[in-house]
Amino acid sequence: MEYLMTYGWAILIIAIVLVALFSLGVFNSGNFAPRAQPGSCQVIRTAAQVSLAGQCNGMLPEYVAEFDGSSPITVSSIPELPSGNQPRTLTAWFFVPNPNVNTYNGIVGISGPGTDSMLTAFIGIEGTPTVCIDAWDSTNQCGGGDNLQLGSYEFVAAAYNATNYNLMGYTGYGGTLHSFIAGNAMVTFPEVSSTYPFLIGDRGGSTPILTGDVANVQLYNATLSQAEIQALYLEGIGGAPINVNNLVGWWPLNGNANDYSGNGNDGTGTNVIYTSAWTSGYSAP
């Protein structure tokens, strides 16, 4: 009995230590994998062609942007995205540990007139964690995210089809990409400006600014197909843009808020931390 008690306590202590190390991400392979340095992959635009250049093999980024709920990253001008009802697609990876109860945390969006914004993705808790896609001229729509796992990185995409006036949402969780149609109203988008900026870590209006992480934000002036969005999702959090000809902004948020689409639409933000200690909540698709 004395030996059993001695070894029992030893085994218990070892188990506690292993659990603590696991919770700190010590056993996460992402902590040991090579990381992409800031700006290691970017789009080069010349008169002859538009192409990716650098290390664009989907390596995990060195950093992601961490928001403390006080201020977003703001982009006040995107000339390549004019006003009107033209097609567009917005994608991002995000991590929200504890959304505010019965309200929404904005992830990313093009702000617009009124109390809401023009093309947004946000997460909220109303019974269960749900990712929502919204456009100002249509009713707020939520769906596709009922099984979101708090404490893990998720993927979200909003694609507006001006031909059929459909706003489609795609969310990635549990290793699978889920799709849903959020609305069918025609949306007239304002020009991105200091009045109606593009926001990362917020969606405009009265929504609380995000407390959590965002990475690899991509904005297109085209409606990406479900197959293209699926491919983006499968590339993972370090994936490169899939349609560089229609790419108007790419903010990897890997150490800065620079735009690596080749269009120079850099963002600005205060109280944003670029953290390298982020991989414990990430699992590759």
BELTAFEN-V264184 format. One record per residue. N is the residue number from 0. RES is the residue in one small letter. PHI is phi in radians with two decimals (none if undefined). NEAR is the number of other ideal C-beta (glycine too) atoms within 12 Angstrom. Layout:
BEGIN
((N/RES/PHI/NEAR) (N/RES/PHI/NEAR))
END
This chain:
BEGIN
((0/m/none/7) (1/e/-1.11/8) (2/y/-1.12/9) (3/l/-1.07/10) (4/m/-1.14/11) (5/t/-1.08/12) (6/y/-1.19/13) (7/g/-1.08/14) (8/w/-1.12/14) (9/a/-1.10/14) (10/i/-1.13/14) (11/l/-1.08/14) (12/i/-1.10/14) (13/i/-1.08/14) (14/a/-1.10/14) (15/i/-1.11/14) (16/v/-1.11/15) (17/l/-1.12/15) (18/v/-1.09/14) (19/a/-1.11/14) (20/l/-1.13/16) (21/f/-1.12/15) (22/s/-1.14/15) (23/l/-1.44/15) (24/g/1.43/21) (25/v/-1.10/18) (26/f/-1.65/16) (27/n/-1.34/23) (28/s/-1.09/15) (29/g/-1.10/28) (30/n/-1.25/21) (31/f/-1.92/12) (32/a/-1.25/20) (33/p/-1.03/17) (34/r/-1.95/26) (35/a/-1.35/33) (36/q/-1.37/21) (37/p/-0.94/25) (38/g/1.32/25) (39/s/-1.24/26) (40/c/-2.28/31) (41/q/-2.73/32) (42/v/-1.61/35) (43/i/-1.87/20) (44/r/-2.00/23) (45/t/-2.25/10) (46/a/-1.11/6) (47/a/-1.54/7) (48/q/-2.82/13) (49/v/-2.15/22) (50/s/-2.66/19) (51/l/-1.41/27) (52/a/-2.46/19) (53/g/1.82/21) (54/q/-1.61/23) (55/c/-2.05/25) (56/n/-1.75/17) (57/g/1.39/29) (58/m/-1.07/26) (59/l/-1.10/36) (60/p/-1.22/42) (61/e/-1.18/30) (62/y/-2.30/32) (63/v/-2.29/44) (64/a/-1.51/42) (65/e/-1.97/32) (66/f/-1.83/38) (67/d/-1.83/20) (68/g/1.53/24) (69/s/-1.81/17) (70/s/-2.81/25) (71/p/-1.63/42) (72/i/-1.58/41) (73/t/-2.07/33) (74/v/-2.04/40) (75/s/-1.66/23) (76/s/-2.74/25) (77/i/-2.39/37) (78/p/-1.02/19) (79/e/-1.31/30) (80/l/-2.15/36) (81/p/-1.26/19) (82/s/-1.24/22) (83/g/2.21/17) (84/n/-1.99/27) (85/q/-1.16/25) (86/p/-1.06/33) (87/r/-2.86/41) (88/t/-2.43/43) (89/l/-2.27/53) (90/t/-2.31/47) (91/a/-2.89/54) (92/w/-1.88/46) (93/f/-2.60/48) (94/f/-2.40/42) (95/v/-2.19/42) (96/p/-1.21/27) (97/n/-2.55/19) (98/p/-1.08/34) (99/n/-1.08/23) (100/v/-1.15/14) (101/n/1.05/12) (102/t/-2.62/24) (103/y/-2.26/38) (104/n/-1.85/41) (105/g/-1.23/45) (106/i/-1.69/53) (107/v/-2.82/55) (108/g/-3.11/47) (109/i/-1.67/47) (110/s/-1.28/37) (111/g/-2.61/31) (112/p/-1.18/21) (113/g/1.56/16) (114/t/-1.58/14) (115/d/-2.15/30) (116/s/-2.25/41) (117/m/-1.59/41) (118/l/-2.63/53) (119/t/-2.43/49) (120/a/-2.29/55) (121/f/-2.66/50) (122/i/-2.21/46) (123/g/-2.59/34) (124/i/-2.04/26) (125/e/-2.39/19) (126/g/1.72/10) (127/t/-2.41/19) (128/p/-1.10/33) (129/t/-2.40/36) (130/v/-1.57/46) (131/c/-2.17/42) (132/i/-2.08/47) (133/d/-2.52/45) (134/a/-2.38/42) (135/w/-1.06/32) (136/d/-1.43/27) (137/s/-2.18/28) (138/t/-1.20/18) (139/n/-0.95/28) (140/q/-2.22/28) (141/c/-2.19/30) (142/g/2.95/27) (143/g/1.40/33) (144/g/-2.12/42) (145/d/-1.11/22) (146/n/-1.86/20) (147/l/-1.00/34) (148/q/-1.79/25) (149/l/-1.12/25) (150/g/1.56/21) (151/s/-2.39/30) (152/y/-1.36/40) (153/e/-2.23/45) (154/f/-2.01/49) (155/v/-2.44/53) (156/a/-2.46/48) (157/a/-2.15/50) (158/a/-2.18/43) (159/y/-1.81/45) (160/n/-1.89/28) (161/a/-1.24/26) (162/t/-1.16/14) (163/n/-1.83/17) (164/y/0.96/22) (165/n/-1.82/28) (166/l/-1.93/42) (167/m/-1.87/38) (168/g/-1.99/42) (169/y/-2.37/40) (170/t/-2.26/40) (171/g/-1.99/41) (172/y/-2.72/33) (173/g/1.10/18) (174/g/1.40/18) (175/t/-2.36/19) (176/l/-1.61/29) (177/h/-1.94/30) (178/s/-2.19/29) (179/f/-2.77/27) (180/i/-1.69/25) (181/a/-1.60/39) (182/g/3.12/30) (183/n/-2.33/20) (184/a/-1.51/24) (185/m/-1.37/22) (186/v/-1.99/36) (187/t/-1.80/23) (188/f/-1.45/36) (189/p/-1.38/28) (190/e/-1.23/25) (191/v/-1.14/37) (192/s/-2.69/22) (193/s/-1.13/16) (194/t/-1.34/17) (195/y/-2.18/31) (196/p/-1.39/34) (197/f/-1.55/49) (198/l/-2.05/45) (199/i/-2.08/51) (200/g/1.64/50) (201/d/-2.87/39) (202/r/-2.26/47) (203/g/1.47/38) (204/g/1.17/27) (205/s/-1.70/16) (206/t/-1.19/33) (207/p/-1.07/32) (208/i/-1.18/36) (209/l/-1.09/44) (210/t/-1.96/31) (211/g/2.80/43) (212/d/-2.03/42) (213/v/-2.40/54) (214/a/-2.58/47) (215/n/0.90/45) (216/v/-1.49/50) (217/q/-2.23/47) (218/l/-2.29/45) (219/y/-2.14/37) (220/n/-1.71/35) (221/a/-2.60/29) (222/t/-1.56/30) (223/l/-1.17/34) (224/s/-1.30/22) (225/q/-1.09/23) (226/a/-1.13/16) (227/e/-1.19/27) (228/i/-1.16/36) (229/q/-1.05/24) (230/a/-1.12/25) (231/l/-1.06/39) (232/y/-1.07/36) (233/l/-1.21/21) (234/e/-1.15/29) (235/g/1.54/29) (236/i/-1.16/45) (237/g/-1.76/38) (238/g/-1.20/36) (239/a/-1.51/34) (240/p/-0.98/41) (241/i/-1.79/31) (242/n/-2.43/30) (243/v/-1.22/29) (244/n/-1.19/20) (245/n/-1.86/29) (246/l/-1.37/40) (247/v/-1.93/40) (248/g/-2.80/45) (249/w/-2.46/46) (250/w/-2.02/50) (251/p/-1.09/47) (252/l/1.07/46) (253/n/-1.58/38) (254/g/1.71/27) (255/n/-2.84/26) (256/a/-1.85/38) (257/n/-1.25/29) (258/d/-1.63/35) (259/y/-1.81/41) (260/s/-1.41/38) (261/g/1.57/28) (262/n/-1.71/31) (263/g/1.28/21) (264/n/-1.57/32) (265/d/-1.22/26) (266/g/-1.76/38) (267/t/-2.29/24) (268/g/-2.82/33) (269/t/-2.03/16) (270/n/1.03/19) (271/v/-1.85/34) (272/i/-1.83/27) (273/y/-1.76/28) (274/t/-1.80/25) (275/s/-1.67/25) (276/a/-1.69/22) (277/w/-2.21/36) (278/t/-1.31/33) (279/s/-1.11/26) (280/g/-1.76/28) (281/y/-2.03/33) (282/s/-2.26/25) (283/a/-1.12/24) (284/p/-1.04/25))
END
